[in-house]
Amino acid sequence: MLDSETSAGLSVESRGARRQWPVAVTVVAVGFTKVTSAVCSFLFIGFIFQFAVVHYVYHRYYLREAGRVWSAEEGYTEAYPVAPEGMRVTGDLGYYAQLLGLRLDEYEATTEDGFVITVQRLRDPKHGPDTLASGTLRPVLLVHGLMQSSGSFVTGGYKSLAYLLVQNGYDVWLGNNRCGFRPRHTHYGSNDPRMWDWDLHEMSQYDLPAMLRQIRAVKTNYAGKVSLVAHSQGTTQTVILISGQHRHPCAEDIDKCVLLAPAVYGGPLLNSKLFIKFMRFLPDGIYESFFGMNSFMPILMYLRQYTYKLPAFGLTSYMVFSYLFDWNDYLWDVRLRRYHFIFSPVFVSVKLMKWWLRSKHGRGFSTDKPIIDDPNAWFTKSTPDIFLVIGGKDDLVNGDLFVDRLERLEPDMTGRWSYVKVPEYSHLDVLWADDLLDRVGDALLEFLAT
C-alpha cells in the first residue's frame, strides 16, 4: 500500500502523463470508449438481470425460502401526520428525515485533490442554536459502503442507526464520498479522465479528512474527538486512514471506530462468483472498452434516476444485487425495501472497481487476504478503539480473520477492541435487519459511551 505522499505523487504523475495526450486524441478515445462501454454495459446488465430473475424465482417460489419480515413496528408510522397523503417516493433524503421529526442540513466540502463532496447533519430540531453551539453533543460521522450513499443509514426510519444515535444525544453527521449522485470537481469536468483517476487510496487520504474538517468547521466548540461508524467500503477507508503505515494527521481527531461488516479481508464470494471472475481476468484494453475509462457503468445511475419512483424499482434492484452478492432481504422489513435502494447506486470510478475486483491493479481485495500488505502490526497505542459488527452469513467479507488479527497480531489494541457477531446476518443486515437495534444497538451505544 502507498503512503499519502507516495499516493499523491503517483496521482500527480499519472495525471501529468494524461495532460500530454493531444486534445483531439483524448476526445476521440474517450468518446469511442463511452459508446462501446454503454453498449457492453447494457448487454451485461441485461444478461445479469435474466439470471437474477431466475435466481429470485428459484429461491422464493421453488425452494420456498422464508422471507418477508412483517414487523409490528413500522419504520415511519408516527410520521404520517407530517405526510397525511402517505409516504412519497423521493430522492430527497431530507424528506425522510422530516418524517422522523428530524432536520437534515447539507454542507459542501472540498477535498485536497479538488472534489466537492456533500456532508449532511441529521439533528433534532429541539436542539436549537444554543445547544449546537455549546459543544455538548458528541459528533459521530457515518460513512457508507461501495456504490451507496448516506441514505443507507437513514432509510430504516425509526429502526435506523442514524435515528438511534440522534435519539441518544449524538450530533450525527452523514458523509458522502466523491462523485456520488453528482460528480463535481474544482477543475475537471466529468468527461475528463483526470476526474476519475482515483481509488481507495485517494478516498481514504482525502475524502474522510474533508468530512472531518467540515464537522470541525461547523462544530467549533466541541473539545473532544469525533467517532466514526462505517459500513463495508467505509470500513476499508477507515482502517487505511488509521493504520500506522498510512496514518493521516486527521486520525488524531478520531476516538472510536464502529466497523459494520468490516471489509478488511475478502470473503469466499470473491472466488465463487462468475461475474467477478469475468471482470477480474479481462485484459485491460477489453476491460476499459467494456466498462469505460472514467465512470464505472454510468448507465446504472441513469437507470436509477428515471426508474426509482416506479413500484417495481425496489424489487428489481433487490433481485440484481441479491444475485450478485448472495445476500437476501429475509431479515428486513419488506415495506422499507424500496426506500433502501433509492439512494444507490452512485457514480464511482473504473479505477476504484479495479481496486476491488482486480487485485493485480493494487493490493485490492482478495479472498482471505488483507487490504494492507504488511505482516507487522498495523495499529499503535494511539489508534482509536474499535468495535466490529460481523455477520455470520456474510461471504463478501471475512470478519473472522480481522478478529483473529486483532487477537494475535495487534498487541497495542489489547483491551481496546470488541465485537458482536450475529450468526444469521449477511452483508446488508448490519444496516437494514428489522431487529438490528435489538441485536446490536445496546452494545454499539455502550462502546461509544465508554
SVG drawing of the C-alpha trace seen along z (x, -y; Angstrom):
<svg xmlns="http://www.w3.org/2000/svg" viewBox="-54 -30 60 56">
<polyline fill="none" stroke="black" stroke-width="0.4" points="0.0,0.0 1.1,-3.6 1.5,-6.3 -0.2,-9.6 2.8,-11.4 3.6,-8.5 -0.1,-8.0 -0.4,-11.7 2.8,-11.6 1.6,-8.8 -1.7,-10.5 0.0,-13.7 2.4,-11.8 -0.3,-9.8 -2.4,-13.0 0.6,-14.8 1.0,-12.0 -2.6,-12.3 -2.1,-16.0 0.4,-15.2 -2.2,-13.5 -3.3,-15.5 -6.7,-17.0 -8.2,-15.5 -6.9,-12.1 -8.3,-12.3 -11.7,-13.4 -11.9,-10.7 -10.6,-8.0 -13.0,-8.9 -15.9,-9.3 -15.3,-5.9 -14.9,-4.2 -18.1,-5.8 -20.1,-4.4 -18.7,-0.9 -18.9,-0.7 -22.5,-1.9 -23.4,0.9 -21.4,3.5 -22.8,2.4 -26.3,2.5 -25.8,6.1 -24.0,7.1 -26.9,5.7 -29.5,7.5 -27.5,10.7 -27.2,10.3 -30.9,9.4 -32.1,12.5 -30.0,14.7 -31.2,12.5 -34.9,13.2 -34.3,16.9 -32.3,16.9 -35.1,15.0 -37.9,17.2 -36.0,20.4 -35.3,19.4 -38.6,17.7 -41.0,20.0 -39.3,23.3 -37.2,23.7 -39.8,21.6 -37.2,20.0 -38.6,18.0 -38.7,14.3 -40.6,11.0 -40.5,9.9 -43.8,8.1 -42.7,6.2 -45.1,5.0 -43.2,1.7 -43.3,-0.4 -40.4,-2.5 -42.4,-5.7 -45.7,-5.1 -45.7,-8.2 -44.7,-10.4 -48.0,-10.2 -49.4,-13.3 -46.5,-15.1 -47.4,-13.4 -51.1,-12.8 -51.1,-11.7 -48.8,-8.8 -45.1,-8.5 -43.8,-9.8 -41.1,-8.1 -38.4,-10.7 -34.7,-11.1 -34.7,-13.9 -33.1,-12.4 -34.3,-15.5 -37.9,-14.3 -37.3,-11.0 -35.5,-12.9 -38.6,-15.2 -40.9,-12.1 -38.8,-11.2 -39.2,-14.6 -35.6,-15.5 -33.9,-18.1 -31.2,-17.4 -28.7,-20.2 -26.3,-20.0 -22.8,-21.3 -20.3,-21.2 -16.7,-20.2 -13.8,-20.3 -11.1,-17.6 -7.4,-18.4 -7.4,-17.0 -10.4,-19.1 -13.5,-17.0 -16.7,-18.7 -18.5,-16.3 -21.7,-16.6 -21.7,-16.3 -25.0,-16.2 -26.0,-16.8 -29.0,-14.9 -30.4,-16.7 -33.3,-17.0 -35.0,-20.4 -35.3,-20.7 -31.5,-21.2 -31.5,-24.9 -28.6,-27.1 -27.5,-27.5 -27.4,-23.7 -25.5,-23.2 -23.0,-25.9 -22.5,-24.8 -20.3,-21.8 -22.2,-19.4 -23.3,-17.0 -20.7,-14.5 -20.2,-14.2 -20.5,-10.9 -19.6,-10.6 -21.4,-7.8 -19.6,-6.6 -21.3,-4.4 -20.3,-1.4 -19.4,-0.8 -22.0,-2.2 -24.0,-3.6 -24.6,-7.0 -25.5,-8.4 -29.1,-7.4 -28.2,-3.8 -28.0,-4.9 -31.4,-6.7 -34.0,-4.8 -34.7,-2.3 -36.6,-5.1 -37.1,-4.6 -35.1,-1.3 -32.0,-3.0 -28.7,-3.5 -28.8,-7.2 -32.1,-7.7 -30.8,-5.6 -27.8,-7.9 -29.8,-11.1 -32.2,-9.9 -29.3,-9.1 -27.9,-12.6 -25.3,-12.4 -24.5,-15.0 -25.0,-12.8 -23.1,-13.6 -23.5,-11.7 -20.6,-11.5 -20.7,-11.0 -17.7,-10.1 -16.5,-11.7 -18.7,-11.9 -21.9,-10.4 -25.1,-11.3 -23.5,-14.5 -19.7,-14.3 -18.1,-17.7 -14.5,-18.9 -13.0,-22.3 -11.0,-21.9 -12.1,-18.9 -15.3,-18.1 -17.0,-14.7 -15.6,-13.8 -12.0,-14.5 -10.1,-11.2 -8.4,-13.1 -11.8,-13.4 -11.8,-9.6 -8.2,-8.9 -8.7,-7.6 -9.4,-4.6 -9.4,-3.6 -6.1,-5.4 -7.5,-8.8 -10.8,-8.2 -9.0,-7.4 -6.5,-10.1 -8.7,-12.9 -12.5,-12.2 -12.6,-11.2 -10.3,-14.1 -12.5,-16.5 -15.6,-15.2 -13.8,-15.6 -12.7,-19.1 -16.3,-20.1 -17.5,-18.8 -14.8,-20.9 -15.6,-23.9 -19.3,-23.9 -18.8,-22.3 -16.1,-24.6 -17.0,-24.4 -16.7,-20.7 -13.4,-20.0 -13.4,-16.2 -12.9,-13.9 -15.2,-12.5 -16.4,-8.9 -16.8,-7.0 -19.5,-4.5 -18.6,-2.9 -20.1,-0.2 -18.2,2.1 -16.1,-0.2 -16.3,-2.9 -14.5,-0.5 -11.8,0.0 -11.3,-3.7 -11.2,-4.0 -8.7,-1.2 -6.4,-2.5 -6.7,-6.0 -5.9,-5.0 -3.3,-2.3 0.2,-3.1 1.5,-2.6 -0.7,-5.3 -1.7,-7.3 -3.1,-10.6 -2.8,-13.6 -6.6,-13.9 -6.7,-10.4 -5.8,-12.3 -9.4,-13.7 -10.9,-10.2 -11.5,-8.5 -13.7,-5.4 -14.4,-3.4 -17.5,-1.2 -16.9,1.1 -20.0,2.7 -19.3,5.7 -15.6,4.8 -14.1,5.1 -10.6,5.8 -10.2,9.4 -12.0,10.6 -14.6,13.4 -15.1,16.6 -17.7,14.9 -14.8,13.3 -13.7,16.7 -17.1,18.2 -19.0,15.6 -18.7,16.0 -19.2,12.2 -16.3,11.3 -14.0,13.8 -15.1,12.4 -14.2,8.8 -11.0,9.9 -9.4,11.7 -10.4,9.4 -7.3,7.8 -7.1,4.1 -8.0,2.9 -11.1,5.1 -12.0,4.2 -11.9,0.4 -13.9,1.0 -16.4,3.0 -16.8,0.8 -15.3,-2.5 -12.3,-4.6 -14.0,-7.1 -17.2,-6.3 -18.0,-2.7 -21.1,-1.7 -22.9,-5.1 -25.9,-3.5 -26.8,-2.2 -27.1,-5.7 -29.2,-6.9 -31.5,-3.9 -31.9,-4.7 -32.6,-8.3 -35.5,-7.6 -37.0,-4.5 -36.7,-4.8 -40.2,-6.1 -41.7,-3.0 -43.3,-0.4 -41.1,2.4 -37.8,0.5 -37.2,1.9 -37.9,5.5 -35.8,5.4 -32.9,3.7 -33.1,6.3 -33.1,9.2 -30.0,8.0 -27.9,7.3 -29.1,10.4 -28.0,12.5 -24.6,10.7 -23.6,10.8 -25.6,13.7 -27.5,11.8 -31.2,11.6 -33.9,9.5 -35.4,12.2 -34.5,10.2 -35.6,6.8 -39.0,5.2 -40.1,5.7 -42.2,2.4 -38.9,0.5 -37.1,2.3 -37.9,-0.2 -36.7,-3.1 -33.4,-1.3 -32.5,-1.2 -33.5,-4.7 -30.1,-6.1 -27.9,-3.7 -26.0,-3.2 -23.8,-6.3 -21.1,-7.3 -17.7,-5.6 -14.5,-5.3 -13.5,-2.4 -10.2,-2.5 -12.0,-2.0 -13.7,1.1 -10.4,2.4 -9.1,2.0 -11.9,4.0 -12.2,6.7 -8.8,6.9 -6.1,7.2 -3.3,7.1 -4.0,3.4 -3.0,2.8 -3.3,4.6 -7.1,4.6 -9.5,7.1 -8.9,10.8 -10.3,13.9 -8.7,14.3 -6.1,11.6 -5.8,8.2 -6.2,4.8 -2.8,3.8 0.2,5.8 2.2,5.6 2.9,8.6 3.7,6.3 1.2,4.7 -1.0,2.1 -2.1,0.3 -0.4,-1.6 -1.4,-2.8 -2.7,-6.0 -5.1,-4.1 -8.8,-4.7 -10.7,-2.0 -12.5,0.4 -15.9,2.2 -16.8,4.7 -20.2,5.9 -19.9,9.1 -22.5,11.1 -22.1,14.9 -23.5,15.3 -21.5,12.5 -19.5,14.2 -18.4,10.9 -16.0,10.1 -14.3,12.2 -14.7,10.6 -13.4,13.6 -9.9,13.1 -9.9,9.5 -10.9,10.6 -8.0,13.1 -5.6,10.4 -6.7,8.2 -6.2,11.0 -2.8,12.3 -1.0,9.5 -2.1,6.2 -0.6,6.1 -1.3,2.4 -5.0,2.9 -5.3,5.3 -8.4,4.3 -9.3,1.6 -11.4,3.6 -14.6,5.7 -17.1,7.3 -20.6,8.6 -21.2,11.5 -24.8,12.1 -24.8,15.7 -27.8,15.1 -26.7,11.7 -25.3,11.1 -23.6,8.1 -26.5,5.6 -28.3,6.9 -25.9,4.9 -27.7,1.9 -31.2,3.0 -32.2,6.0 -35.5,5.4 -34.1,6.4 -30.8,4.6 -31.3,2.2 -32.3,5.0 -29.3,7.2 -26.6,4.6 -27.9,1.2 -27.1,1.5 -23.6,2.8 -22.9,0.1 -24.1,-2.7 -22.2,-1.2 -19.0,-1.2 -19.4,-4.8 -20.2,-6.0 -17.2,-4.5"/>
</svg>
